[in-house]
Amino acid sequence: EFFHLHSNLLAEMNNPHNWTEEIKSFMPAQVGFRPEPPGAGGFRLAGRFLLFKHIGTLANRLREIIRQIRNDANVGGNEPQINIMILTGIAGGTGSGCSLDIAYLLRAILKGDFQLDARQYSMNGYIILPDVNAVDAGNNRYLGRNGYAYLKELDYLNSLRENGELFEQRYTDFYRYSGNVAPFVPYLFSSE
């Protein structure tokens, strides 16, 4: 499924008066950078900002897709196994800035709307490493930085349970995630 994240990014990021409480929870008051389209312009924080600007619409769409899949697959009263695959690149700002939150938003939807816990579905993340983009990188100095930051964050989130910590995020008034489950089972893809 494709969902387009679009915005007048510079104007919206530089106007904190119009930010939601969810955006204020992670966005510094003074952004201090100027992302350039397409997408988040190589800035992970801008990717996360774009996601949260559209989070309500995305949550509704994801809920309807899951509902339709469950209805189509529920033959003879058998509850279908849901297998979710998230494909993302982590060299730029959009994928590296929002794919982890998308995974946790999906977990919140599956639990809240469908009463499914993490044992009742699978979620895999297929991650395209920055070296795949390096061929066409040009001047994009942020490729390695974004990849490194993303993998450090993923490592932290994958260790929540063993470290006795929780990840908590309010996505909308209806969807919050609080737990120690990893965002997904990661599969890394490299050009080497």
Phi and psi in degrees as GROMACS dihedral restraints (atoms count N, CA, C in turn):
[ dihedral_restraints ]
;  ai    aj    ak    al  type     phi  dphi    fc
    3     4     5     6     1  -114.2    20    10
    4     5     6     7     1   135.0    20    10
    6     7     8     9     1  -133.4    20    10
    7     8     9    10     1   121.1    20    10
    9    10    11    12     1   -87.3    20    10
   10    11    12    13     1   121.7    20    10
   12    13    14    15     1   -96.8    20    10
   13    14    15    16     1   114.4    20    10
   15    16    17    18     1  -137.6    20    10
   16    17    18    19     1   154.2    20    10
   18    19    20    21     1  -174.7    20    10
   19    20    21    22     1   159.8    20    10
   21    22    23    24     1   -82.5    20    10
   22    23    24    25     1    78.1    20    10
   24    25    26    27     1   -55.6    20    10
   25    26    27    28     1   -49.3    20    10
   27    28    29    30     1   -62.1    20    10
   28    29    30    31     1   -45.3    20    10
   30    31    32    33     1   -65.2    20    10
   31    32    33    34     1   -42.3    20    10
   33    34    35    36     1   -73.3    20    10
   34    35    36    37     1   -37.4    20    10
   36    37    38    39     1   -69.5    20    10
   37    38    39    40     1   -27.3    20    10
   39    40    41    42     1   -95.9    20    10
   40    41    42    43     1    15.7    20    10
   42    43    44    45     1  -129.1    20    10
   43    44    45    46     1    77.2    20    10
   45    46    47    48     1   -62.9    20    10
   46    47    48    49     1   -15.9    20    10
   48    49    50    51     1   -66.4    20    10
   49    50    51    52     1   -23.2    20    10
   51    52    53    54     1   -99.6    20    10
   52    53    54    55     1     6.2    20    10
   54    55    56    57     1   -78.0    20    10
   55    56    57    58     1   146.1    20    10
   57    58    59    60     1   -76.2    20    10
   58    59    60    61     1   165.8    20    10
   60    61    62    63     1   -61.2    20    10
   61    62    63    64     1   -34.8    20    10
   63    64    65    66     1   -63.4    20    10
   64    65    66    67     1   -42.3    20    10
   66    67    68    69     1   -67.8    20    10
   67    68    69    70     1   -41.8    20    10
   69    70    71    72     1   -60.4    20    10
   70    71    72    73     1   -25.2    20    10
   72    73    74    75     1   -68.6    20    10
   73    74    75    76     1   -20.1    20    10
   75    76    77    78     1  -128.6    20    10
   76    77    78    79     1   -11.2    20    10
   78    79    80    81     1   -95.2    20    10
   79    80    81    82     1   126.7    20    10
   81    82    83    84     1   -68.1    20    10
   82    83    84    85     1   149.4    20    10
   84    85    86    87     1   -61.5    20    10
   85    86    87    88     1   -38.1    20    10
   87    88    89    90     1  -108.6    20    10
   88    89    90    91     1   109.2    20    10
   90    91    92    93     1   -66.1    20    10
   91    92    93    94     1   -49.3    20    10
   93    94    95    96     1    80.7    20    10
   94    95    96    97     1    10.7    20    10
   96    97    98    99     1  -147.1    20    10
   97    98    99   100     1   162.0    20    10
   99   100   101   102     1  -124.9    20    10
  100   101   102   103     1    91.1    20    10
  102   103   104   105     1   -64.1    20    10
  103   104   105   106     1   144.7    20    10
  105   106   107   108     1  -116.9    20    10
  106   107   108   109     1   130.2    20    10
  108   109   110   111     1   -56.6    20    10
  109   110   111   112     1   158.8    20    10
  111   112   113   114     1   -82.1    20    10
  112   113   114   115     1   164.7    20    10
  114   115   116   117     1    60.7    20    10
  115   116   117   118     1  -132.7    20    10
  117   118   119   120     1   -94.9    20    10
  118   119   120   121     1     8.4    20    10
  120   121   122   123     1    62.3    20    10
  121   122   123   124     1    26.8    20    10
  123   124   125   126     1    88.0    20    10
  124   125   126   127     1     3.4    20    10
  126   127   128   129     1  -108.5    20    10
  127   128   129   130     1   118.4    20    10
  129   130   131   132     1   -59.3    20    10
  130   131   132   133     1   -40.9    20    10
  132   133   134   135     1   -63.1    20    10
  133   134   135   136     1   -36.4    20    10
  135   136   137   138     1   -67.1    20    10
  136   137   138   139     1   -36.7    20    10
  138   139   140   141     1   -62.8    20    10
  139   140   141   142     1   -42.3    20    10
  141   142   143   144     1   -66.9    20    10
  142   143   144   145     1   -40.0    20    10
  144   145   146   147     1   -59.2    20    10
  145   146   147   148     1   -46.6    20    10
  147   148   149   150     1   -58.4    20    10
  148   149   150   151     1   -43.8    20    10
  150   151   152   153     1   -58.9    20    10
  151   152   153   154     1   -48.2    20    10
  153   154   155   156     1   -70.8    20    10
  154   155   156   157     1   -23.2    20    10
  156   157   158   159     1   -67.0    20    10
  157   158   159   160     1   -26.7    20    10
  159   160   161   162     1  -116.9    20    10
  160   161   162   163     1    14.2    20    10
  162   163   164   165     1   -63.0    20    10
  163   164   165   166     1   -38.0    20    10
  165   166   167   168     1   -64.6    20    10
  166   167   168   169     1   -45.9    20    10
  168   169   170   171     1   -64.3    20    10
  169   170   171   172     1   -42.8    20    10
  171   172   173   174     1   -64.2    20    10
  172   173   174   175     1   -43.7    20    10
  174   175   176   177     1   -60.6    20    10
  175   176   177   178     1   -43.6    20    10
  177   178   179   180     1   -62.6    20    10
  178   179   180   181     1   -41.8    20    10
  180   181   182   183     1   -66.3    20    10
  181   182   183   184     1   -43.8    20    10
  183   184   185   186     1   -61.9    20    10
  184   185   186   187     1   -42.9    20    10
  186   187   188   189     1   -59.7    20    10
  187   188   189   190     1   -43.6    20    10
  189   190   191   192     1   -67.8    20    10
  190   191   192   193     1   -37.5    20    10
  192   193   194   195     1   -63.9    20    10
  193   194   195   196     1   -45.0    20    10
  195   196   197   198     1   -64.1    20    10
  196   197   198   199     1   -43.3    20    10
  198   199   200   201     1   -59.7    20    10
  199   200   201   202     1   -44.3    20    10
  201   202   203   204     1   -65.8    20    10
  202   203   204   205     1   -42.2    20    10
  204   205   206   207     1   -61.8    20    10
  205   206   207   208     1   -44.7    20    10
  207   208   209   210     1   -64.3    20    10
  208   209   210   211     1   -41.4    20    10
  210   211   212   213     1   -65.2    20    10
  211   212   213   214     1   -43.7    20    10
  213   214   215   216     1   -66.6    20    10
  214   215   216   217     1   -34.3    20    10
  216   217   218   219     1   -91.6    20    10
  217   218   219   220     1   -11.1    20    10
  219   220   221   222     1   -83.2    20    10
  220   221   222   223     1    79.7    20    10
  222   223   224   225     1  -101.5    20    10
  223   224   225   226     1   129.0    20    10
  225   226   227   228     1    68.0    20    10
  226   227   228   229     1    21.7    20    10
  228   229   230   231     1    80.2    20    10
  229   230   231   232     1     1.9    20    10
  231   232   233   234     1   -81.4    20    10
  232   233   234   235     1   129.6    20    10
  234   235   236   237     1   -75.0    20    10
  235   236   237   238     1   123.3    20    10
  237   238   239   240     1   -74.6    20    10
  238   239   240   241     1   151.1    20    10
  240   241   242   243     1   -82.1    20    10
  241   242   243   244     1   129.1    20    10
  243   244   245   246     1   -98.3    20    10
  244   245   246   247     1   126.2    20    10
  246   247   248   249     1  -118.7    20    10
  247   248   249   250     1   114.8    20    10
  249   250   251   252     1  -106.1    20    10
  250   251   252   253     1   132.8    20    10
  252   253   254   255     1  -122.6    20    10
  253   254   255   256     1   123.8    20    10
  255   256   257   258     1  -110.1    20    10
  256   257   258   259     1   121.9    20    10
  258   259   260   261     1  -109.6    20    10
  259   260   261   262     1   125.4    20    10
  261   262   263   264     1  -148.2    20    10
  262   263   264   265     1   146.6    20    10
  264   265   266   267     1   -94.2    20    10
  265   266   267   268     1   150.6    20    10
  267   268   269   270     1  -121.3    20    10
  268   269   270   271     1    14.6    20    10
  270   271   272   273     1   -82.2    20    10
  271   272   273   274     1   -37.2    20    10
  273   274   275   276     1   -92.7    20    10
  274   275   276   277     1  -164.8    20    10
  276   277   278   279     1   -93.8    20    10
  277   278   279   280     1   -29.8    20    10
  279   280   281   282     1   -70.7    20    10
  280   281   282   283     1   -59.8    20    10
  282   283   284   285     1   -62.9    20    10
  283   284   285   286     1   -44.3    20    10
  285   286   287   288     1   -71.3    20    10
  286   287   288   289     1   -21.0    20    10
  288   289   290   291     1   -90.4    20    10
  289   290   291   292     1   -18.8    20    10
  291   292   293   294     1  -131.0    20    10
  292   293   294   295     1   -12.3    20    10
  294   295   296   297     1   -66.9    20    10
  295   296   297   298     1   -32.8    20    10
  297   298   299   300     1   -68.2    20    10
  298   299   300   301     1   -40.8    20    10
  300   301   302   303     1   -66.6    20    10
  301   302   303   304     1   -34.7    20    10
  303   304   305   306     1   -61.8    20    10
  304   305   306   307     1   -40.9    20    10
  306   307   308   309     1   -61.9    20    10
  307   308   309   310     1   -45.5    20    10
  309   310   311   312     1   -71.3    20    10
  310   311   312   313     1   -32.7    20    10
  312   313   314   315     1   -62.3    20    10
  313   314   315   316     1   -44.0    20    10
  315   316   317   318     1   -59.5    20    10
  316   317   318   319     1   -42.6    20    10
  318   319   320   321     1   -61.2    20    10
  319   320   321   322     1   -40.8    20    10
  321   322   323   324     1   -65.3    20    10
  322   323   324   325     1   -40.2    20    10
  324   325   326   327     1   -66.3    20    10
  325   326   327   328     1   -46.3    20    10
  327   328   329   330     1   -61.8    20    10
  328   329   330   331     1   -37.8    20    10
  330   331   332   333     1   -76.6    20    10
  331   332   333   334     1   -47.0    20    10
  333   334   335   336     1   -72.3    20    10
  334   335   336   337     1   -44.5    20    10
  336   337   338   339     1   -93.0    20    10
  337   338   339   340     1   -26.9    20    10
  339   340   341   342     1  -120.7    20    10
  340   341   342   343     1     1.7    20    10
  342   343   344   345     1    52.0    20    10
  343   344   345   346     1    41.9    20    10
  345   346   347   348     1  -107.3    20    10
  346   347   348   349     1   134.7    20    10
  348   349   350   351     1   -99.7    20    10
  349   350   351   352     1   175.4    20    10
  351   352   353   354     1   -60.9    20    10
  352   353   354   355     1   -17.7    20    10
  354   355   356   357     1   -81.3    20    10
  355   356   357   358     1   -11.7    20    10
  357   358   359   360     1  -100.0    20    10
  358   359   360   361     1     6.4    20    10
  360   361   362   363     1  -156.3    20    10
  361   362   363   364     1   164.4    20    10
  363   364   365   366     1  -117.9    20    10
  364   365   366   367     1   147.5    20    10
  366   367   368   369     1  -137.0    20    10
  367   368   369   370     1   120.0    20    10
  369   370   371   372     1  -117.6    20    10
  370   371   372   373     1   142.0    20    10
  372   373   374   375     1  -113.7    20    10
  373   374   375   376     1   121.2    20    10
  375   376   377   378     1  -102.6    20    10
  376   377   378   379     1   109.4    20    10
  378   379   380   381     1  -109.8    20    10
  379   380   381   382     1   120.3    20    10
  381   382   383   384     1   -90.0    20    10
  382   383   384   385     1   115.5    20    10
  384   385   386   387     1   -72.5    20    10
  385   386   387   388     1   158.1    20    10
  387   388   389   390     1   -59.0    20    10
  388   389   390   391     1   -28.4    20    10
  390   391   392   393     1   -63.5    20    10
  391   392   393   394     1   -22.9    20    10
  393   394   395   396     1   -66.1    20    10
  394   395   396   397     1   -34.3    20    10
  396   397   398   399     1   -85.1    20    10
  397   398   399   400     1   -13.2    20    10
  399   400   401   402     1   -61.9    20    10
  400   401   402   403     1   -25.7    20    10
  402   403   404   405     1   -60.0    20    10
  403   404   405   406     1   -41.1    20    10
  405   406   407   408     1  -107.3    20    10
  406   407   408   409     1    23.3    20    10
  408   409   410   411     1   -70.3    20    10
  409   410   411   412     1   -32.0    20    10
  411   412   413   414     1    58.3    20    10
  412   413   414   415     1  -121.3    20    10
  414   415   416   417     1   -96.3    20    10
  415   416   417   418     1    10.3    20    10
  417   418   419   420     1   -74.7    20    10
  418   419   420   421     1    87.8    20    10
  420   421   422   423     1   -69.4    20    10
  421   422   423   424     1   -14.9    20    10
  423   424   425   426     1   -86.3    20    10
  424   425   426   427     1    -6.8    20    10
  426   427   428   429     1   -54.4    20    10
  427   428   429   430     1   -55.1    20    10
  429   430   431   432     1   -66.9    20    10
  430   431   432   433     1   -37.9    20    10
  432   433   434   435     1   -62.5    20    10
  433   434   435   436     1   -46.3    20    10
  435   436   437   438     1   -63.6    20    10
  436   437   438   439     1   -43.8    20    10
  438   439   440   441     1   -61.3    20    10
  439   440   441   442     1   -44.7    20    10
  441   442   443   444     1   -62.3    20    10
  442   443   444   445     1   -47.9    20    10
  444   445   446   447     1   -61.6    20    10
  445   446   447   448     1   -41.9    20    10
  447   448   449   450     1   -63.0    20    10
  448   449   450   451     1   -47.0    20    10
  450   451   452   453     1   -65.8    20    10
  451   452   453   454     1   -34.5    20    10
  453   454   455   456     1   -65.2    20    10
  454   455   456   457     1   -42.6    20    10
  456   457   458   459     1   -65.8    20    10
  457   458   459   460     1   -42.6    20    10
  459   460   461   462     1   -61.9    20    10
  460   461   462   463     1   -41.8    20    10
  462   463   464   465     1   -60.9    20    10
  463   464   465   466     1   -43.8    20    10
  465   466   467   468     1   -60.9    20    10
  466   467   468   469     1   -48.0    20    10
  468   469   470   471     1   -66.4    20    10
  469   470   471   472     1   -32.1    20    10
  471   472   473   474     1   -72.3    20    10
  472   473   474   475     1   -14.4    20    10
  474   475   476   477     1  -105.4    20    10
  475   476   477   478     1     6.8    20    10
  477   478   479   480     1   -55.7    20    10
  478   479   480   481     1   -49.9    20    10
  480   481   482   483     1   -61.2    20    10
  481   482   483   484     1   -49.6    20    10
  483   484   485   486     1   -68.3    20    10
  484   485   486   487     1   -22.8    20    10
  486   487   488   489     1   -93.9    20    10
  487   488   489   490     1     0.7    20    10
  489   490   491   492     1    66.7    20    10
  490   491   492   493     1    31.9    20    10
  492   493   494   495     1  -114.4    20    10
  493   494   495   496     1   165.6    20    10
  495   496   497   498     1  -122.4    20    10
  496   497   498   499     1   148.5    20    10
  498   499   500   501     1  -103.9    20    10
  499   500   501   502     1   127.3    20    10
  501   502   503   504     1  -129.9    20    10
  502   503   504   505     1   131.8    20    10
  504   505   506   507     1  -151.8    20    10
  505   506   507   508     1   132.2    20    10
  507   508   509   510     1   -92.3    20    10
  508   509   510   511     1   122.3    20    10
  510   511   512   513     1   -97.0    20    10
  511   512   513   514     1   -42.8    20    10
  513   514   515   516     1  -146.6    20    10
  514   515   516   517     1  -178.6    20    10
  516   517   518   519     1   -61.4    20    10
  517   518   519   520     1   -26.6    20    10
  519   520   521   522     1   -98.4    20    10
  520   521   522   523     1   -23.7    20    10
  522   523   524   525     1  -121.6    20    10
  523   524   525   526     1   118.7    20    10
  525   526   527   528     1  -132.0    20    10
  526   527   528   529     1   146.6    20    10
  528   529   530   531     1  -118.4    20    10
  529   530   531   532     1   134.8    20    10
  531   532   533   534     1  -145.9    20    10
  532   533   534   535     1   115.3    20    10
  534   535   536   537     1   178.7    20    10
  535   536   537   538     1  -178.7    20    10
  537   538   539   540     1  -122.7    20    10
  538   539   540   541     1    21.5    20    10
  540   541   542   543     1   -84.1    20    10
  541   542   543   544     1   141.0    20    10
  543   544   545   546     1   -61.8    20    10
  544   545   546   547     1   153.0    20    10
  546   547   548   549     1   -60.7    20    10
  547   548   549   550     1   -40.3    20    10
  549   550   551   552     1  -167.9    20    10
  550   551   552   553     1   170.6    20    10
  552   553   554   555     1   -82.1    20    10
  553   554   555   556     1   117.3    20    10
  555   556   557   558     1   -86.1    20    10
  556   557   558   559     1   141.4    20    10
  558   559   560   561     1  -127.1    20    10
  559   560   561   562     1   120.5    20    10
  561   562   563   564     1   -99.4    20    10
  562   563   564   565     1   136.0    20    10
  564   565   566   567     1  -120.1    20    10
  565   566   567   568     1   125.4    20    10
  567   568   569   570     1  -123.2    20    10
  568   569   570   571     1   161.2    20    10
  570   571   572   573     1   -82.4    20    10
  571   572   573   574     1    -6.9    20    10
